[in-house]
Amino acid sequence: MQYLQGIQTAAPIYNGEITGPVRAYCDADYGTDEDRKSISDYFFLFASAAISWQAKKQIMVAESTVKSEYAGLTHTAKG
């Protein structure tokens, strides 16, 4: 607990410079769960550090891998 108290105001320092673009990666599996719904996941990187990520079951049953990947890409764009 002392460690967490000591770092609650800590933040990464980049010397005031943007070291590169924010990169996004996403993927989706195709209906591997029991209910045949795919799972989408994404993560965003800034300066080689993960700044945001999520995995979420899709609300629809995709009819193909293309539709599953497209739904994952849409989910990433909203992230």
C-alpha distances in whole Angstrom, upper triangle without the diagonal:
4,5,5,6,9,10,11,14,15,18,21,24,27,29,30,32,32,33,34,35,32,33,33,34,34,36,37,38,42,41,40,38,40,41,42,40,38,35,34,31,31,28,29,28,28,28,28,24,24,23,24,25,26,29,31,34,37,39,42,44,45,48,48,45,46,45,42,41,43,40,37,38,39,35,34,36,35,31
4,5,5,6,9,10,13,14,17,20,22,26,27,29,31,32,32,34,35,33,34,34,35,36,38,39,41,44,44,43,41,44,44,45,43,41,38,37,33,32,30,30,29,28,28,28,25,25,24,26,27,29,31,33,37,40,42,45,47,48,51,50,48,49,48,45,43,45,43,40,40,41,37,36,38,36,33
4,5,5,6,9,12,11,14,17,19,23,25,26,28,29,29,30,31,29,30,31,32,33,35,37,38,42,42,41,39,42,43,43,41,39,35,34,31,30,27,27,25,25,25,24,21,21,21,23,24,26,29,31,35,38,40,43,45,45,49,48,45,46,45,42,41,42,40,37,38,38,35,33,35,34,30
4,5,5,6,10,10,13,16,18,22,24,25,27,27,28,29,30,27,29,29,30,31,33,34,36,39,40,38,37,40,40,41,38,36,33,32,28,27,25,24,24,23,24,23,20,20,19,20,22,24,26,29,32,35,37,40,42,43,46,45,43,43,43,39,38,39,37,34,35,35,32,30,32,31,27
4,6,6,9,10,14,17,19,23,24,26,28,28,29,31,31,29,31,31,33,34,36,37,39,43,43,42,40,43,43,44,41,39,36,34,31,30,27,27,26,25,26,26,22,22,21,23,25,26,29,31,35,37,39,43,45,45,49,48,46,46,45,42,41,42,40,37,38,38,34,33,34,33,29
4,6,8,8,12,15,17,20,22,23,26,26,27,29,30,28,30,31,32,34,36,38,40,44,44,43,42,45,45,46,43,41,37,35,32,31,27,27,25,24,24,24,21,22,21,23,25,27,30,33,36,39,41,44,46,47,50,49,47,47,46,43,42,43,41,38,38,38,35,33,35,34,30
4,5,5,8,11,14,17,19,20,23,23,24,26,26,25,26,27,29,30,33,35,37,40,41,40,39,42,42,43,40,38,34,32,29,27,24,23,22,20,20,21,18,18,17,19,22,24,27,30,33,36,38,41,43,44,47,46,43,43,43,40,38,39,38,34,34,35,32,30,31,30,27
4,6,9,12,15,18,20,21,23,23,24,26,26,24,26,27,28,30,32,34,36,40,40,40,38,41,41,42,38,37,33,31,28,26,23,22,22,21,21,22,18,18,17,18,21,23,26,28,32,34,36,39,42,42,46,45,42,43,42,39,37,38,36,33,33,33,30,28,30,28,25
4,7,10,12,16,17,18,20,21,22,24,25,23,25,26,29,30,33,35,38,41,42,41,40,43,43,43,40,38,34,32,29,27,24,22,21,20,20,21,18,19,17,19,22,24,28,30,34,36,38,41,43,43,47,46,43,43,42,40,38,38,37,34,34,34,31,29,29,28,25
4,7,9,13,15,16,18,19,19,22,23,21,23,24,27,29,31,34,36,40,41,40,40,43,43,43,39,37,33,31,28,25,22,20,19,17,17,18,15,16,15,18,20,23,27,29,33,35,37,40,43,43,46,45,42,42,41,39,37,37,36,33,32,33,30,28,29,28,24
4,6,10,12,13,15,15,16,18,19,17,20,21,24,26,29,31,34,38,39,39,38,41,41,41,38,35,32,29,26,23,19,17,16,13,13,15,12,14,12,15,18,21,25,28,31,33,36,38,41,40,44,42,39,39,39,36,34,34,33,30,29,30,28,25,26,25,22
4,7,9,11,12,12,12,15,16,15,17,19,22,24,27,30,33,37,38,38,38,41,41,41,38,35,31,28,25,22,18,16,13,11,10,12,10,12,11,15,18,21,25,28,31,33,36,38,40,40,43,41,38,38,38,35,33,33,33,29,28,29,27,24,25,25,21
4,6,7,9,10,11,14,16,16,19,21,24,27,30,33,36,39,41,41,41,45,45,44,41,38,34,31,28,24,21,18,15,12,11,13,12,15,14,18,21,24,28,31,35,36,39,41,43,42,45,44,41,40,40,38,35,35,35,32,30,31,30,26,27,27,24
4,5,6,7,7,11,13,14,17,20,22,26,29,32,35,39,41,41,41,45,45,44,40,37,34,31,27,24,20,17,14,11,9,12,12,15,14,18,21,25,28,31,35,36,39,41,43,42,44,43,39,38,39,37,34,34,34,31,29,30,29,25,26,26,23
4,5,8,9,13,16,17,20,23,26,29,33,36,39,42,45,45,45,49,49,47,44,41,38,35,31,28,24,21,18,14,12,15,15,18,18,21,25,28,32,35,38,40,42,44,46,45,48,46,43,42,42,40,37,37,37,34,33,33,32,29,29,29,27
4,7,9,12,14,16,19,22,25,29,32,35,39,42,44,44,45,48,48,47,43,40,37,34,31,27,24,20,18,14,13,16,16,19,17,21,24,28,31,34,38,39,41,43,45,44,47,45,42,41,41,39,36,36,36,33,31,32,31,27,27,27,25
4,6,9,11,13,17,20,23,27,30,33,37,40,42,43,43,47,47,45,42,39,36,32,29,25,22,18,16,12,10,14,15,18,17,20,23,27,30,33,37,37,40,42,44,42,45,43,40,38,39,37,34,34,34,31,29,30,29,26,25,26,24
4,6,8,10,13,16,20,23,27,30,33,36,39,39,40,44,43,42,39,35,32,29,26,22,19,15,13,9,8,12,13,15,14,17,21,24,27,30,33,34,37,38,40,39,41,39,36,35,35,34,30,30,31,28,25,26,26,22,22,23,21
4,7,9,12,15,18,22,25,29,32,35,38,38,39,43,43,41,38,35,32,28,25,21,18,15,11,8,6,9,11,14,14,17,20,24,27,30,33,34,37,38,40,38,41,38,35,34,34,33,30,30,30,27,25,27,26,22,22,24,22
4,7,9,13,15,19,22,26,29,32,35,36,37,41,40,38,35,32,29,26,23,19,16,13,10,7,6,9,11,13,14,16,19,22,25,28,31,31,34,35,37,35,37,35,32,30,31,30,26,26,27,24,22,24,23,20,19,21,19
4,6,10,13,16,20,23,27,30,32,33,34,38,38,36,32,29,27,23,20,16,14,10,9,7,8,10,12,13,12,14,17,20,22,25,28,28,31,32,34,32,34,32,29,27,28,27,23,23,24,21,19,20,20,16,16,18,16
4,7,10,13,17,21,24,27,29,30,31,35,34,32,29,26,23,20,17,13,10,7,6,5,8,9,10,10,9,11,13,16,19,21,25,25,27,29,31,29,32,30,27,25,25,24,21,21,21,18,16,17,17,13,13,15,13
4,7,10,14,17,21,24,26,27,28,32,32,30,27,23,21,17,14,11,8,6,5,7,9,9,10,9,10,11,12,15,17,20,22,23,26,27,28,26,29,27,23,22,23,21,18,18,19,16,14,16,15,11,12,14,12
4,7,10,14,17,20,23,24,25,29,28,26,23,20,17,13,11,7,6,4,6,9,12,11,11,10,10,9,9,12,14,16,19,19,22,23,24,23,25,23,20,19,19,18,14,15,15,12,10,12,12,8,9,12,10
4,7,11,14,17,20,20,22,26,25,23,20,17,14,11,8,5,6,6,8,12,14,13,13,11,12,11,9,11,12,14,17,17,20,21,22,20,23,20,17,16,17,15,12,13,14,10,9,12,11,8,10,13,11
4,7,11,13,16,17,18,22,22,19,17,13,11,7,6,4,7,9,12,15,18,16,16,13,14,12,9,10,10,11,13,13,17,18,18,17,19,17,14,13,14,11,9,10,10,7,6,10,9,7,10,12,11
4,7,10,13,14,15,19,19,16,14,10,8,6,6,6,10,12,15,19,21,19,19,16,17,15,12,11,9,11,12,12,16,16,16,14,16,14,11,11,12,9,7,9,10,6,8,11,10,9,12,14,13
4,6,9,10,12,16,15,13,10,7,6,4,6,9,12,15,18,22,25,22,22,19,20,17,14,12,9,9,9,9,13,13,12,11,13,11,8,10,10,6,5,9,8,6,8,11,10,11,14,15,15
4,6,7,9,13,13,10,9,5,6,7,9,12,15,19,21,25,27,25,24,21,23,20,16,14,11,11,10,10,13,13,12,10,12,11,8,10,11,7,8,11,11,9,12,14,13,14,17,19,18
4,6,9,11,11,8,7,5,7,9,12,15,19,22,25,28,31,28,28,25,26,23,19,17,14,13,11,10,13,11,9,7,9,7,6,9,9,6,8,11,11,10,13,15,15,16,19,20,20
4,6,8,8,4,5,4,8,10,14,17,21,24,27,31,33,31,30,27,28,24,21,18,14,13,10,9,11,10,7,7,9,9,9,12,11,8,11,14,12,12,16,17,16,18,21,21,22
4,7,8,6,7,6,8,12,14,18,21,24,27,31,33,30,29,26,28,25,21,18,14,13,11,12,14,13,11,11,12,12,11,15,14,11,13,16,15,15,18,20,18,20,23,23,23
4,6,5,6,7,8,12,14,18,21,25,28,32,34,32,30,27,28,24,21,17,14,12,9,11,12,12,10,12,14,14,14,17,16,13,15,18,16,16,19,20,18,20,24,23,23
4,5,8,10,12,15,18,22,25,29,32,35,38,35,34,30,31,28,24,21,17,15,12,13,14,13,11,13,15,16,16,20,18,16,19,21,19,19,22,23,21,24,27,26,26
4,6,9,11,15,18,21,25,28,31,35,38,36,34,30,31,27,24,20,17,14,10,11,11,10,8,11,13,15,16,18,16,14,17,19,17,17,21,21,20,22,25,24,24
4,6,10,13,16,20,23,27,30,34,36,34,33,29,30,27,23,20,16,14,10,10,10,9,6,8,10,11,12,15,13,11,14,16,14,15,19,19,18,21,23,23,23
4,7,10,13,17,20,24,27,30,33,31,30,26,27,23,20,16,13,10,7,6,7,6,5,7,10,11,11,14,11,9,12,14,11,12,15,16,14,17,20,19,20
4,7,10,13,17,20,24,27,30,28,27,23,24,21,17,14,11,9,6,6,8,8,7,7,10,10,9,11,10,6,9,11,9,9,13,14,12,14,17,17,17
4,7,10,14,17,20,24,27,25,23,20,20,17,13,10,7,6,4,6,9,10,10,10,14,13,12,13,12,8,10,12,10,8,12,13,11,12,16,16,15
4,7,11,14,17,21,24,22,21,17,18,14,11,8,6,5,6,7,10,12,12,12,15,14,12,13,11,8,8,10,8,5,8,10,7,8,12,12,12
4,7,11,14,17,20,18,17,13,14,11,7,6,4,6,9,10,14,15,16,15,19,17,15,15,15,11,10,12,10,7,9,11,8,8,12,12,10
4,7,10,14,17,15,14,10,11,8,5,6,7,9,12,13,16,18,19,18,21,20,17,17,16,13,11,13,12,8,9,11,8,6,10,11,8
4,7,10,13,12,10,7,8,6,4,7,9,12,15,16,20,21,23,22,25,23,20,20,20,17,15,16,15,12,11,13,11,8,11,12,9
4,7,10,9,8,6,6,5,6,10,12,15,19,19,22,24,26,24,27,26,23,22,22,20,17,18,17,14,13,14,13,9,11,12,9
4,7,6,5,4,6,7,9,13,15,19,22,23,26,28,29,28,31,29,25,25,25,23,20,21,21,17,16,18,16,13,14,16,13
4,5,5,6,7,9,12,16,19,22,25,26,29,31,33,31,34,32,29,28,28,26,23,24,24,21,19,20,19,15,16,17,15
4,6,8,9,13,15,19,22,25,28,29,33,34,36,34,37,35,31,31,31,29,26,27,27,24,22,24,23,19,20,21,18
4,7,9,12,14,17,20,23,27,28,31,33,34,32,35,33,29,29,30,27,24,25,26,22,21,23,22,18,20,21,18
4,6,9,11,15,18,21,25,26,29,32,33,32,35,33,29,29,29,27,24,25,25,22,21,23,21,17,19,20,17
4,6,7,11,14,17,21,23,26,28,29,28,31,30,27,26,27,24,21,23,22,18,18,20,17,14,16,17,13
4,7,11,14,17,21,22,25,27,29,29,32,30,28,27,27,24,22,23,22,18,18,19,16,13,15,15,11
4,7,11,13,17,19,21,24,26,25,29,27,25,24,24,21,19,20,18,15,15,16,13,10,12,12,8
4,7,10,14,16,19,21,23,22,26,24,22,22,21,18,17,18,16,13,13,14,11,9,12,12,8
4,7,10,12,15,18,19,19,23,22,20,20,19,16,15,16,14,11,12,13,10,9,12,11,8
4,7,10,13,15,16,17,20,19,17,18,17,14,13,15,13,10,12,13,10,10,14,13,11
4,6,9,12,13,14,18,18,16,17,15,12,13,14,11,9,12,12,9,11,14,13,11
4,6,9,10,11,15,16,15,16,14,11,12,14,10,10,13,13,10,13,16,15,14
4,6,7,9,12,13,13,14,11,8,11,11,8,8,11,11,9,12,14,14,14
4,7,9,13,15,15,16,12,11,13,13,10,11,14,13,11,15,16,15,16
4,6,9,12,13,13,10,9,12,12,9,11,14,13,13,16,18,17,18
4,6,9,11,12,9,8,12,13,10,12,16,15,15,18,20,20,21
4,6,7,8,6,5,9,10,9,11,13,14,14,17,18,19,20
4,7,8,7,8,11,12,11,14,16,16,17,20,21,22,24
4,5,5,6,9,10,11,13,14,16,17,19,20,22,23
4,5,5,6,8,10,10,12,14,15,16,18,20,21
4,5,5,6,9,10,10,12,14,15,16,19,20
4,5,5,6,9,10,10,12,14,15,17,18
4,5,5,6,9,10,11,12,14,16,17
4,5,5,6,9,10,10,12,14,15
4,5,5,6,9,10,11,13,14
4,5,5,6,9,10,11,13
4,5,5,6,9,10,11
4,5,5,6,9,10
4,5,5,6,9
4,6,5,6
4,5,5
4,5
4
